[in-house]
Amino acid sequence: MVGKFPTIPFIIWIFILGYSLWGKSRGPEKKLKKQFKMKKLITTIDIHEVNRFSALSDDWWKKGGAFAPLHRLTPVRMKFLRNALKSHQKVGSSDERPFCGMKILDVGCGGGLLTEPVTRLGGTVTGIDASREAIGAAVQHSKLSGLEINYLTGEVATAFKFGEKFDVVIASEILEHVLDPRPFIAELTKLMTRDGILILTTLNRSLKSLLGAKVLAEYMLRIIPMETHSWTKFIKPAELQNLLADFELEIRLLNGISYKVMLNDFILDQNLSMNYAVSAAFRN
């Protein structure tokens, strides 16, 4: 932990807050479509976000590196995933490899921080990410770990080419990085089996997340790289619920994810003011 916050003139903090609120005006890059060689592709990728994470690809498996917060979040994300599958009657409570027999898609898998533990619990897992560098790091680490994981480079539509449907589709800490959540959710639903489940974790667009995830985490404590997040891309739980409903999905489980200083760890709770997790399924 940093002992003292850096002393920054008040006017600079005003600039930082303004920049965090409005971000930069960005658009999709046409070359991306040529790269993946697909027709009629709805681009949900923000190429600037992809480039930013690609530049950090060497850090994916460094627990003290740029992705340290994701390493810390992984156990609680796995706990939520298991709870969600239990509530959906997909797994038992005492299974050592509860995901056996399930086809699972990890969208925006990055270097495989969540993909690997899901695979260890028995899932047949496909990981997909728009960053070639991130996928390279994921493939290399999976080989070192002795895990068989199918990794793909591209956006969600890349998985359509194989005509597969998945029992579980995961997009963890991804919604806040896409250009538009609506077409992104639409693409995710196309990859779900009719009795499948969608797992999302993301950030609420609240004053707490602006101060905590932007100002404190990026600019003061520097525990994540600056410009990792654009606060305007964060999505409120009610907004996400309405968006899911437009695609005939209903929320089955909703939890907040909070950092507890006394425990020095993240926990699942009912506080949705910053990080939160959702499981959703098609209406019966």
Steps between C-alpha positions, in 0.01 A plus 500: 500500500607856439572682823409850386282633224687719253447871547327633189360852457123525524463625143668183371252285693218693333653418162536132594138479611381665181710271285376195691139603452511566129799297377626528146290480188591171340376292213549148360785441264400370156816291468371275778240348268766414243713343770228251596378458136131489593201647319217697661690518828358727767809648660471525877873531556659830594832469318663749739410272791643199315825681427533608862465146632722359224780728617471345847500137383823411683329588829208255489650241733703736719305517824657835581459639149237703319239226540551447873140608579367232263713238675345613828150488350531152351410298814182701561410482130537122516285489813225696326521276193462187710212652700328604177526153352367348823200733496445407136515133603800442279736366768491329836639646821778248566633422154879528473472561125152653480530633145561161335289457188443874458608703200609840628597814309715767667459821298776757539712238674820703485793291620273229639478601867143373526515250214755277673322448835173433314682233297646346816146444628423281201356735240569469128602860458548733206663836567472786252661842499557775242863540606740263325762580762265408785407172330869430448559542873199280576613220269853506638384486862244225435777283356713561808198407713428184301146611414313441175319823413374609160611861455375723216605847390214729399179647633188311602388444140814293439343217699197496265714351224512167684123480550533409867265579786626518857348396832669794669610829343722721717590865442684607813621861529428554129176701471676816614750470213272444197375772266131423554361242744181433297653328193753336731224339712316406179805308379544326835140375499545343156770276645291373794306175501131549577555379858841669523613765742671835449751625758594869508716698739542873455500842668206716605497857370487668838679772693675229701637332186613835359695578815611142572564339162616815319644769726630284784605181317641660184624845597578489872598148600603401145399139564372476142632686194350841430218503242419134565137602541266756352238577766235584241514137381407364842144366514245520780341170613152623403626594153657158459182328617294690241755423229495129581119502496508629142661168406257287704750453781414530867739541790525189717772611741637845583785577742722791581876452518664703774855538626529460877806669645494296821501176300728638228277318256196526273167352611154445353232712665188706420684829447462582130652848515826407325581149369217253450431160346193373313381163377217495248304240307232496234143537623312171519 
